[in-house]
Amino acid sequence: MKKCIVYLLMVFCYSCAEKNTAKPINFNSDGVALDLATYRSSQVKNVVYNLTFSIPKEKEAPIASRLTLEADVNDLSHPLYLDFKEEKSALQKIMVNGKKIAIVHENEHLVVPVDALHLGRNSITIKFTAGELSLNRNHDYLYTLLVPDRARTVFPCFDQPNIKAVYLVTIDAPKDWEVLSGAPLASTKSNEESITYNFEPSDKMSTYLFSFVAGKFKKTESQDTGRIMNMLFRETNEEKITASTGAIFELHQSSLDFLEAYTDYDFPFKKFDFATIPGFQYGGMEHTGAIQYRESSLFLDNSATRSQELARAKLIAHETAHMWFGNLVTMDWFNDVWMKEVFANFMADKIVNPVFTDVDHDLQFLTSHYPRAYGVDRTRGTNPIRQDLDNLKNAGSLYGSIIYNKAPIMMRQLELALGKEKFKQGIREYIKTYANGNADWNGLVEILDTKTELDLKKWSAVWVNSSGRPLFKENIQYDDTKKIEQFTLTQMAEDGSEKYWPQSFTIDLVYKDSTTTIPVTSNTKHLQVTKAIGLPQPLHILYNSDGYGYGVFPVEEGAVAQINNIENSASRAHAYLNTYENTRNGTIANTVAFDNLLNGIATESNEFILRMIAGQTTDLYWNSFTETQRKSYQQNLERTLYKRLKRPETKNIKKTLYNAYSSIAHSKTGTEVLYRIWNKEEPIDNLVLNKDDYTDLAQSLALFGHPKAKAILAEAKSKLTNPDKIQRFDFIMPALNADPAVRAAYFESFKNPENREKESWVQTACSYIHHPLRQKESIENVELSLELLEEIQETGDIFFPLGWLNSTIGRYTSKEAYDMVKNYIASRPELDKNLKQKLLQATDNLYRRQKIL
């Protein structure tokens, strides 16, 4: 017995010593640090949030809230830290396991002391006022948007993706409001001025996927789909509602059907509803059970082009794919946020194929992803697909075109390397292995590695874990009979490193009456194109003719004028794109490229290619040309677009031409043509414009300085009936004012975060203020745009910092603006790395312009 007592005392003393000497976690930093998140993921399990929100009718009134959090606590070597990015005054009372404790709120954390807890199940009840940073409150509606770390700005929680939880939500809202949350509705109770909505326990989800929408919305239910779906919306245009509602439900159903078949895994959640929201910050957000969309992206009318319809279908497919890729299987930490996005985009491309049988999907993939991926990868601010992240508060800066556009290109190359069937088997295994849990890239690589002889770790070290793109250089030698004797294609990393990208593509040797296509797999730095040996010297060589390869390929300046003669649409599109990238790199003169693009605008019959080259044309015109060059090319550009606009063309082609023309027709002649179109004095056959188009055109006329601008804007506003669109119009009006002082004062108002709440509206307003036509006056506001950048990262949603930069400093090409950027970076040596990269991405035109000069 004595020995036993001594042994127990030793164990007790050892346990106390271990408890007291445990290595402390760094809890003193704001945000959600990686070491805190790593510790906490093992400290707590089986989390349930029981949340109540009482939403008053008045926007300014606080939202009284209550949380009862239940969780198993497995480790008491440290206090329990909940994330809550609000003032301490928002916390009113805390009860832990039935006992009131003092409120300790430090470094954006609510601290629950060890002595208030016990091992096993614990209950924490908190009475608080909901934080409003991410509640997106409007006069008669609100919606949460909590990705990546914004749940902590609304309620106390464990705001990290690998602590999934069940939510029991009760919302008290005004009587004339609808409420949508991520779980089925269990019951409602009418009170004198409000209705209380009680929702069933939700499926398990990460905090960034929790959401609710409340407000004056219309509600409709699917009629002819296999799954019952509900949609909330605020659109008032009956033509759009009639034309779109059925298509919206059908596109969701076809996406569900495809994904269930492809993954061999049934839809994994209790319900599948969605809401469309005016001015929503993104195209969509994949909240479990309650997807949110930008309303204008879903509601189209009979004026919509095939490209717009396809974009809507891809958006719906993207958000639906997230139910499996992101919601069911979630990244362990946000450094792998790209995984959910790449699968959503990659699957979206697959999903729309059987729905849009008239579309060349290889071409659509190329024109959708490659220009955007190159738009970042060519810059000094480019980043790897997978990035490091030490604190979740910086996760918003990880998002961008590398994740959304380069990653699908990478995934298509991976599918090519494995074969479609083995790739699909691997994805099915991945879903089943990690369903309702968390995974990282290495987990997927381990699964796919068993299905190929390719060294995927080495492969992904370049494609996934490093940045940039290859520049290809040719070395071709001919014998005395003009036959190919040697053909070497060498990859050189654009950043000067020794890496190379394993990939497959085709090379076309173009002769007078024929073309020889050679498939190649570039698995070495120096590729020997042996199948070309002995072939006659071609007139031209068309690299990456199938559009699958990634990088900048050789192009002869003399071959540029022949691009529009290439029959295959994907080959032609890539030739235009490759010429444009060579132009951006300075190997082809911008005037040579521009002349060719004008030729393409006059002749191109494919809508997707025309849209791409129209964008390239306007980009060169506004961002590459000097003012003198602009003046010399303006008349020809306007005339070329207008001439074709008047010719017989399809509705889709006409809308693409019109969009380009209305963005550059700022001459006196051009603005008079635009005015006649706006005033319906000059009908153009097969050009179908809707009410939104006429509103946008009125604003363009004001930007271009039409003498009747005030009257045009007044009349345009008088024709609006939707209150949300009237509010947006009023918001943007000061940015269109002819007085630079008014515009400057308006831009100054964005110092107040409340004036930046409607982020998409702010970006539109900034693009008018900082338009190239106004930069001589607006340059004085550029320093403010930079000064606000770090605050915007702190207060804005994930895409806003880059959007802010693109619509302000990103529009400039002057030496004065360049010096401002240099000085800003030099004066902030501690500037967040990812934010600095966004700045360098946005100012790439500015940098290249100075390099040329």
N, C-alpha and C positions, 0 to 999 in steps of 0.2 A: 504493500500500500504506500509506504514512504517513497519507494522508487517511482511509483506511478505519479504521486503528487509532485515530486521533483521534476519529472518529465513534463507534466502539464505546465508547471511554472516556466520551464525552459521554452516550451512552445509558445506560451503567452508572451513572454518577454521578447522572443524572436519575432513574433508577429507584430508586436508594438514597434520594435525597432525597425522592422521592414516597412511598416506603415509610415513611420516618421521620417525615414531616410529615403523614401521613394523619390526617384528623380523627378523634379517638378516639370510640368509642361509649361510652355510659354503661353500663359493666359493673358499677358499684358498688351497684346496687340489687338487693334480693331479688326473687324471682319471675322472670317472663319479661317484660321490658319491651318495648314495641312497637319501639323503635329497634334493640334487640338482635335481635329476631325478624326485622325487615325486612332487616337486614344479613345475618343468618345464612341466610335463605332463598335468597340468591344465593351465599353462600360455599360451601354444601355441596349436593351432589346425589347421587342414586342411593344412598340410605342402606339398609343392611342391618343389622338387629340379630340377632345369633346369641346367644340367651339360654338359660342353664341355671339351673334352680332345684331345689335338693334340699330337699324339704319333710319335716321330721321328724314323727313321730306326735305328739309332745308340743307343745302349743300354745305353751308358753313358750320352747322351744328356737329359736335363730336359724335363718334360712333361708340356707344357704351358696349363693352365686350367682356366676355368671360371665357376662361379656358380651364378645363380640368384635364390635366395630362397624366396618363397612366403609363408606367414603364417598369420593366424589370431592370434593376440596377445590379450589376455583377461585380463592381469594383468600387470600393470606398477609399482608395488611397488618395483621391482628390475630390473636391467638391463637384457638384453637378453644375455645369455651365450651360445655360440656355442662351440662345442668340436673340437679342432684341435691340434693334437699331432705332431707338426712340429716346426721348428725354425721360429721366427718372420719374418726372411728375406724371407720366402716362400710367405708371403702376400705382394702384391704389391699395391692394391688399393681397397677401400671399399666405396660403395655408398649405402646409406639408404634412401629409398623413394625419390630418385633423387638427394640427396645431399651427397657430399663427406664428410667422417668423418675421424678422426685420427684413426690409427690402434693401438688398445690396445690388447695386447696378453699376458696373464698372466696365469701361472699354467695350461698350456695346454688348455686354453680357449680363444676364441676370444670374446671380450666384446663389445656389442652394447649398448650405453648409453640410458637411459630412454628418454632423451630429443630429441633423433633422431627418436623415435618411436611414434606411436599413437595407441589407441585402435582400433581393427578391422584389416583389411587387410594391411600388410606391405610387402615391397619388398626390399631385400638386395642383392646387386650385388658385388661379390668378384672376383677380378683377382688374381690368385695365381699359384704357382708351385705345382703340385701334390706331396704329400709325397710318398716315395717309400718303406717304411717298409713292406707294404703288397701288393705291386704291382707284386711281383714275376717276375721280369724282367729277361729274358734270351736273348740270341743273336738274335733270330728271333721269339720270342713269349713272351707274358706276360699274367698274369691272376690275378684278384683280389681274395683275400680270407679274408673276413672281420669279421668273427665270432671270439670272441663275441663283441669286442669293437674296431675293427681295421678300421672301416669306417673313424673314426676320424684321422687315420694316413694317409689317402689319401686326404680327402676334409673336409672342415668345415661342421658340421652337428649336429643334436641332436642325439647323439649315444646312444640310449636306446630303448629297444624293444617295449615299449608302446607308442611311437610316430611314428605311421606308416605314410608313405608318398607316394606320386606319384613321379615318376622319368621321366623326359624328357631328353634323353641322345643323345648327338652328339659326334661322335668319328671320328677324322681324322687320318687315318693310311696309311702306305705304300701300294702301289698299289697291290703288290703280297700277301697281308695279307687278311685273313678272320677275321670278327668281329662278335661276338655273345654277345647279352645283354639280359636282362630280359623281354624285350617287343618286339613285332613284328617290323620288319624293315619297315619304312615308305617310305624312298627314299634313293638314293645314288647319289653322284655327283663326277665325275672324275676330278681331278686336274692334274697338270703337273706330279707330282711324288707321288700323294696320292689319296685316295678315302675318301670322307666324307660320313659317315653313319649317317642318321637321324632315330631315333627310335620313335615309337608311345609312347604316355603316358603309363606308366606301370600300372599294378595293384598296389593297396596299399600294401606296405611291410615295414618291419622293416629294419633298416640300415644294420644289419648283413647279410641280405638276398640279398642286392644289389650286382651285380657283372657284370663284362664283361671279355671276353676273346678275345685276338687279336693276330694274328701271322700267320705263315706259317702252315696252317692246311689243310688237305683234308676235303671235305665236302660231306656228303651223306644224302639222304632223305629216310624215310621209304616208302616201296612199298605196303605192304600187311597188314597194320594195320588200325584200325578204325580211329585213330587220326594221322594226319600228324606230324612227328617228324623229326628234323634235328640233325645230329651229326657231330661235328668236331673231328678229330683225327690226330695223327702223326705216328701211327704204320705203319711200312713198310713191315712187314712180310706178304706176300700174303696169306700164308696158314692160318694164324690167322685171317686175314681180311675176307677171304672167309668163314671160319668156324664159325666166331663169329657175323658178322654184322646182319644177319637175326635174330639170337637168341637174340641179344641185344634189337632190336626193339620189338620182340614178348614178351619178358619178361617185358618190360615196359608196353606194352598194356594189358597183363594179369593182371599186378598189378593195373593198372587204373580201369579195369573192376571190379576186386574184391572190391576195395575201394569204388567205386561208389555204388555198391550193398550193402556193409556192412554198410556204413555211411548213405545211402539213401540221398546222396548229390552229385550232379554232379561235375565233375572236375571244380574247381573254378577260373581258371586263363586263360589268353588269349592264352598262348602257352606253349609248353612242349618240349623244346630242351635240348641238353646236349653236353658236350665236354669231351674228354678223354685226360689226361695230363700226360706226363712222370714224374715220381718222385713226384707225387702229395702227399701232406703231410698226407692226410687221405685216407680212402677207397673211400669216396665220400662226397660231400657237397651239400645240398639241395637248392641252390639258385633258387628262383622263376623264372621259364621260362628258366633257363640256368644252369642245374645241372652240377657239375664238378665231374669227377671220376679219380681215379688212373688208368692209361691206362692198366697196366699189370693185373689189377683185372677183366677187362671186355674182353680183347682179349685173348682168349684161343685157343689152337689148338687141334689136335686129340690125343695129349698125355695127355690131362686133365683128371683127375680122377673125379668120381662122386661127391666127396667132393668139388672139385674146382668148378664144375658146380653149385652145390647147393650154395656154398659161393657167387658166382656171382649173382645167382638169388635172394638170400637174401639181398645182397647189393643193387641191383636195387629196390627190393620191399621196403627196408628200406627208400631209398631216395624218392621214389614215395609216400610212406605213409606220409612223411613230408609235402607234398603239403596240406594235410588236418590237420595233427598234427604238428604244428609248424609254417607253412606259413599262412594257413587260420585262425587257432586259435593259437595265439602266447602267450607264457608266459608273464605275466605282468612285471616280473623282473627275472633276470637270476638265482635266487635261485631255480626257478622252471624249469630250463633248462632240468632237468631229465624227465619232463612230455612229452616233444616232443620226447625225445630219447626212453623212455620206450614204447610209443605207436608205434613209428617207428619200433622198434625191435619186439614188441609183434605182430603187424600186419604183419610184414615180415614173421614171423613164420607161421601165418595163410595163407598168400598168397601163399607160396611155396607148401603147402600141396597138392592142386589139380594138380599142375604142375608136382611134383615129386611123382607120385603114388607108386613108388617102394621103397620109403624111409619110415622107421619107424620114425615118426615125434616126438613121445614121447622120443625116444632114441636120436634123433638129438637135441631136445631141451635140454635134460640133458647134453649131451657131449659138446654142444656149450656154455651154460650159467653157469652151476654149477662150473666147474673148475676155470673159470675166476673170478666168484663172490667170491668163497672161497679164491682165491689167494690174494684178498685184505682183505676180512672180517676176515681172521685169523691173520692179522698183527696188530701191535700196532698203525699203521697209518690209520686204517679203519675209515670210515665216514658214516653218515646217507645218505639215498637216497636224502633227502631234506636237504640242507645245508644253513647256514646263509651267506649273502653276503652284505658287507657294501659299496663296491666300485666295479664298473664294471671292473676295471683294473685287479682285482683278479679272474674274472670269469673263466678264463682258467683252474685254478687249481681245479675247481669243477668236471671236466670231469674224467671219468675212468670207471673201470669195475663194480663199484657199480651201476652207472647210467645205463650202457649198458647191464649188465648181472644179477645183483641182482634184479633190478627193474622189468624186465619181469617175474622173478620167483614170486615176490610179486604180480604182476598183474594176473598171472595165479591162484594163491591162492584166489585172490579177485573174479575172474570169477567163481571159484569153489564154493565160498561162496554164490554168488548171483544167480548162474545158468547162462548158456550161453545166453539165450534169454533176461533175464532182464538186464544182463550186456550190451548186444548189444543195447537194448532200451535206456539205460542210456548214452551210447556213442553217439548215434544219437541225443539225446536231448542236450548233451554237445556241439556237433558241431553246431547245429542250433542256440543254445542260444548265442554262442560266435563267430560265423562266422564273419570274417573280423575285429575281435577285439582281446582283450587280456583276459587271464584267469589265475587263480592260482589253486593249488591243492584243496583248500577249496571249490572253486566253483564246482569242479567235485564231491567232497564228498557230498555236499548238494544235488546234483542231484541223486547220487547213493543211498544216505541214505533213499530216499523215496521208494526204491525198495527192501529193505531188513530189517529184524528185527535185524540184526547185528549192533552193535554200531561201526560205521565206524570210528568215531573220536578216540575212544579208540583203535581200531584195527590199524589205521594208526599211532598212537602215537608210537607203537613199530616197525611196518614194515617200515614206511616212515621216521619218525622223530628221530629214534634212530639207533645206529650202532651195529654191531656185529652179532653173530649167537648163537644158543643154542647148548649146549652139552647135549646129552641125557644119562641118567643113568637108568639101569634096576634094579628092585628088584623082583625076582621071587622065590616063595616058592612052594614046592611040598609036597603032603601028603605021607602017607606010601605006597600007591599003585603007586607012581611016576606020579600022575596026578597033574596038576597045581591047586594050592590052592589060590595063590595070584600072581597078575601080575601088577606091578606098573611101569610106565615109567615117569621119572622126567626130566623136562627141567631145566638146569642151564645155565644162560647166561655166555658166555665165558669171559666177562669182569668183572664178579663177582657181577653184579647188580641183582635185584630181578625180572626183566622183563621176560616175556615168549612170544613166538610167536604163536598165534592161527593159526593152519594149519591142513590140512588133508593129510593122506598117508595110506599105507597098511603095514601090518606085515605078513610075511610068516613063518609059523611053518613047518619046513622041517622034514619029516619022511623018512623011508627007501624006501617006495613005493608010497608015496603021499606027497602032500603039502596042508596045510590049510591056506587060505588067510583071514586075518581079516582087514576090513577097520576101521580106527579110525579117530576121529576128536579131536585134542589136543587143547582144549579151556581153560585148566587149567594148573597150574604148575605141578601138579601131576595127571597123566592120569591113570585111572583104566581100564585095558584092560579086561573088564568083559566077553567078548565073548570067552576068552581063558580059563576061569575057568572050570575045569573038563576035559580038554583035556589032552591026554598023554604027557609026557615029550618028546620034539622033539630032533632030533639029532642036529639040528642047528636052530637058529632064524635069519631070514633075515629081518632086519628093513628097512623101506622105500622101499619096493620091487617094487613099481610102479614108484619110482624116483620123486615123487611130493614133498616130504618133504624137509625141509631145515635145515641143522645142521649136527653135527657129532654124529653118532649113535654107540652104543656098537658093538664090533666085537670080537669074540674069536680068538686068534692066531691060534688055531688048525683048525678053519674053513677057514682060508685064502687059504689054498691049495686046497679047494674045489670050489673056485669061478668059475673056467673055466667049471665046470660041471653044472652050473645054466643054464637052458634052455632059460628062458625069457631074451631077449637081454637088456631091460631096467633094469631089476633086476641085471643082470650080470654086466652091466656098473656101476650101483650105488655101487655094492659090491666092485668093483675095486677102485672106487672113494673114498668110505668111508674108505677102508683100507689105501689108500694113505693119507687121511686127519688124520687118527689115527697115521700113521707113522710120519707125520709132527708134530703132538702134542706129540710124544714120547711114546705113549702107545703101539706101535708095533715097533720092531726093524727094521731099514732100510734094513738090510740084509735079514730078513724074507720077507718083502714086495718085495724086489728086486728079490729074488728067484721066488716068485709067478709071478711077472711081466714077467720074462724070460720065464716061463711056458706059460703065456698068449701069448707072442710074437710067440712062437713056434706053438700055436694051434688056436688062435682066428681067426674066419672066417668073422666077421663083420667088415667092413671097418671103421666105426665110432668108435667102441670100440678099434680096433687095433691102430687107430691114437691117441686116448686118452692115452692108456697105453704105447705106444711108447714114447709119450711126458713125461709121468711120469717116465719112465725108464731112459731116457737121463737126465732128471732133477735130479733124485737121483744120477746118475753117476757123473755128473759134479758139483752139488751144495750141495750134502749131504755126499758123500764119502770123506774120507781122501785120500791123494795121495797113501797111502799104499793099501787101499781098492780098489781104482781104478785099481791099477796094478794087484791085485789078481782076479778082476772080468773082466778085459778087454778082455782077450782071450775068455772066455766063452760068453760074450756079442757079440763080433764080430762074433764068430763062429755060435751062434744061429741065428743071423740076416742073415748072409751070406748063411747058410744052407737052410733057408726057402726061401731066395731070389732065390735060384737055383731050387726050387721045382716048379711044375706047380701051378700057382695061377692066379687070375684075374688081369687085368691091374691095377685096383684100389689098390688091396692089394700089388702088386709089387711096386707101386710108394711109398706107405706108408713105406714099409720095406726099400726101397732104401734111402728115406729121412732120416730115423733113422740111417741106416748104414753109410751114408756119413757124418753124424754129429759126429760119435764117432770112426770111424776106423782110429785112428791116430798111430797105431803100424806100424812097418815096413811091416808086412804082409798085414795089412789093407790098407796102402797107396799104396802098389803095386797092390792090387786088384782094388782100385779106379783109379789108373793110367791106368790099362788095360781097364777099362770101359770107361774112358775118351778118350783113344786112339783107342777105338773101336776094341780092340784086344780080348775082352771077351764079346761077345754078351750074353745077358740074356733074355731068352724067355719071351715075353709079358711085358718087361720093355721098355716103350716108353719115351725117353728123347728128349726134344726139344733144340733149340740153347741156350736158357737161362739156362737150366739145365747144359749144358756142360760148360758154362761160370762160373756158380756157383761152379761146381766141380773143375774147374781149380783153383779157388780162395781157395777152401778148401784144395787142394793139397799143395798150397803155405803155408797156415796156418799150416798144419801138417808137414811142413819141408821136402817135397819131394826133393831129390837131383837135380831133373831137373826143379825145380820150375820156374826159370827165363825163360827157353825155353817154358815151358807150358803156362805161362802167355802171352808171346809174341805171341805164336801161337793162343791162345784164342782171343787175341785182333785183330789179323789179320783177323779173321773170322767174325768180327762184321761189319755190313753195316749200321745200323741205327745210325745216328750222335748223338742222345740222349744217346744211350747205350754206344757208344764210350766215350762220355764225362763222363758218370758215371763210366766206367771202369778206366779211367785215374784218376778220383777223388779218388777212393778207393785204387789204386796201392800202395801208400806209407804205408798204414796200413798193407800191406802184406809183406813188406820188411823184410828180415831176420835180418837186423841190428837194434837192439833196439834203437840206437841213432837216426836213421832215423825216426822210429815210434814216438819217444818222441818229436822230432822236429815237426813232422806232427801234433801231438796232441796239441802242443803249438800253432800251427797256428789257432786253433779254438778260441783263444782269440779274434780274429778279427771277428766281427759279419758277415762280408761279406763271410767269409769262412764257415759259418753255415747256409747259405741260403737254401741249398738243405738238408732239415732236415732228410729225410729218408736215404739219402746217408751218412750223418754224423753218424747216428745211426749204419748203417752197418759197417762203418769204425771203429767206437769205439768198436763195438763188436769183431772185429778182434784184435784190439790193446789190449783190456782187456780180451781176451779169457783166460780161466783157464790155458791153456798151456803156457801162456806168462806172468803170473801175477808176477813172481819173478822179472822180469825186469820192468813191467809196474806199479807196486805199487807206484813208484816215481811220477807217473802222477795223482794219485787219488786225492790228495789235490787240484790240479787245477780243476778237475771236480767238486769239491764241491765249490770252490771259484767262479766259473762261474755260479752257479746255479741260483742265484737271477737275474743276468743279462739275463740269458736264459729265465727265466719267463717273463722278461720285453720285450725281442725282439722276442721270438719264438712264434710259433703257439700253440694251446691249448694242443696238445698231446706231445709236444716236451720236457717239463721239466721232465716228467716221463720217456719218451723214452730215454732221455739223461742219467738219473740216472740208468735205467735198463741196459743200454749198457756200463756203466762205473763202478761206485762203486757197483752197484747191482750185478755184476758178481763175487764179491770177498767173501771169507769166512774166511779170516785170522784175527788173533787178531790185527795185525797192522792196517788193514783197519777198523776194528771195533772201535779202539781207535780214528782214524781220524774222524769218524762219530760222536762219543761222544763229541770230542773236538769242532767240528764244531757247533753242536747244543748248547753246553754249552756257546760258545763264542758269540752266536747270540740270546739273549733272546727275541729280537723283530722280529725274523723270522716269516714271514707270516704263520699263523696256517695251512692253506691248503697246502702250499708248504712243511712245515715240515711233514705233513701227507704223502705227496708223497715220501719224503725221507725215512720215516719209512716203507712205503710199499715196496719200491725198495730194502731196505736192510734187509728184513725179514729173508732171508736165512743166512745172516751174523749174525744177532742177535741169531737165533736159533742154529747156529753152535757153538757160544760161550757159549750158555746155556748148550748144550750137553757136551762141553769140561769142 
